[in-house]
């Protein structure tokens, strides 16, 4: 039989802030399969300051699991595959480890080009530490002091509509130039210029004498159009290069990598953009990666990507970003047991010190899942605020991160996602248990078949189909009549009340047709017509109708609230136990 | 599997590299004996600039004319009132320095003057001998003695003095009434602290340093605002001091010690208490792998802060009582009880 794929085996290395993972893919019988993953602690920080040891340990673990030699006699990754079957044909590398990149944004108007520069900065692992625009009323020397004290690694300089006036942009450039000249050569920030292209060449000539200048297409070509995508690749390359300076070993790995090293978030974004062209372009797809240091939300509709990296915002060192603004009550409301505010906060602050540590008790696990819900809620709210054209009606939703991959039960992962993201309408939720999303995104431009075949192979865990109708009816009122028709002709009818979480009797892998009849003005899905019924496929948690309302409100009474939380947990896990 | 290491050592060789973030002046030389509080290197960081637009002030049309009028050069120091630029001629117009400072750049008919700066200093952090000097950047210091690393510190401060251990039992709590005036100038070792007022009293005495077993997370901003070094051994919450640290600190009471409260885990900086000793110890190793016989400290309730010894590293994944699956080890606690702990929750004590 002729193979439909290029029979390359692929090793993907993902260097995270806590763990480094080695993922092996190979073609078997003309289909790509994910074979296994090996993991080890990342070694980009102290005491190694070099990713090499973590990569070596992760690949060694992968060798042990697969019994396939991947390292040669010099302990280097064997590329390409040898006649004896050892080694791999290709290597791709993704990275989320490293110190935050400190970003200074400069633009003309605070709510136009500066806002676009801020949006661009939010697509990478960086923190905006200073912003300067024409609206800034500070004297120029005060602005200069602010720039110098910001100790920025990178300047994103935006402004000027295409072929518009260059005078105001020149003023900004002068300030950036003055700052560059003032700083010692090893402290000068790199500059990405993404403004009016009339000035691009001159800026490269003049400012380029002092620091590295990259020019990208204008991210705000007209006053009402923002186009970040052409600049994102340049930003990714620059951030990867800056991080490569912080840690050893990245350069050596890039020499043997089949594609440029990609930031994890950008690789995931690329995968979502790719998938959004395969799935319903009206609904769009969402990728969520809840990491130790950062949280990434990648929303894509019909090939258009909206990438959002929130940092510090994660379940490890990034917890600090949540804790600094978190009201303990917002956390405690998700706990089905009595925990004092100080105990919950102490636990989460401790997690910032030991990011890789796992919860050992039911209570501490519940605290972490509560933090995960709050992170998802805050980041998704911010994304919708940033991009008002989006709403939370994506289908499907893919979720990655240790909190989902290693959840005590799939139901726990599903409920955390539903409570945190609070989707609207019809969706299917998948968990990425092996952390494949970034690897698939990194390889997608070179091999579009691999991600599709891996997704079809079941490497992602289908948690279930969920229908989230929205209604303003009072709790207890019937808002939806559902009729579920199975392939064998049997059918089940369910009346769904406002405030309820209703399991549908669909087994994992079973298909059925669902007919919904909205009552009292209930909106079933804001982006998809549901009349005439539609097919659903049961996941590991079956299928659910989440009629708990949006935004999700919990009972005020502590006893009732705990009872409600426990009931919801039982509902999502009931299908698995059945 | 690679493990996180925490040092709680009665005697060890310690090497610490102290570097400035930017070029500056190194104040020590190879072979020199230094104390923890000695400045190893320093630099001046400009904090305020004044931009003098000579072209506009003197009404020149062309930048070249403005630059010809500028009388100073880059790098020169000027006093308040010094002439920066003048047009010349009978009715010369003049731009004068508005403050004392140094000319940083001259560009586009403008002069940038740095008028305020603050010194940036790095300290030895431990008592020892300078073994390497990195020109313009810093030095490496090697010392020998007892070493205890903490989980959290309030940031880059150094203290030296007599260590006074208030701790009678690992679970003791530090109270306001414990903060007696006799502790002035001491480095105090205590248990849990849950009262911000205790830290404020410590600052007024003042103490030269404070070593706590644990602290409520509510005190983080208070501790960060203190001008004396504070290090926390176990972390946040009410956690007794681990047995190894308790024994070492209890037996080192009234010794001269130093404390360094740096906290930058990714950068390799952890808070440390150093007890200088005349004997030479073996160099403390910063890397270790999980293996039977290794002493460990546990993170995470219900065993948090407890120490024990690995009896077996389990193959594959282990299902924990709460349903989570993870690589794990069997650990024998000090009371001879055996528990299963995920490797992610273990630190090797070396």
Interface residues (C-beta under 8 A of the other chain):
Chain A: X40 X41 X43 X44 X45 X46 X47 X48 X49 X53 X54 X57 X99 X139 X140 X141 X144 X145 X148 X149 X174 X177 X178 X181 X182 X184 X186 X187 X317 X323 X342 X343 X345 X346 X347 X348 X349 X350 X353 X354 X356 X357 X358 X359 X360 X361 X362 X363 X364 X365 X406 X407 X408 X409 X412
Chain B: X1 X2 X4 X22 X23 X46 X47 X48 X49 X50 X51 X104 X105 X107 X108 X110 X112 X151 X152 X216 X217 X218 X220 X235 X236 X237 X238 X265 X266 X267 X268 X269 X286 X287 X299 X300 X301 X302 X303 X304 X320 X321 X322 X323 X324 X325 X326 X341 X342 X344 X345 X347
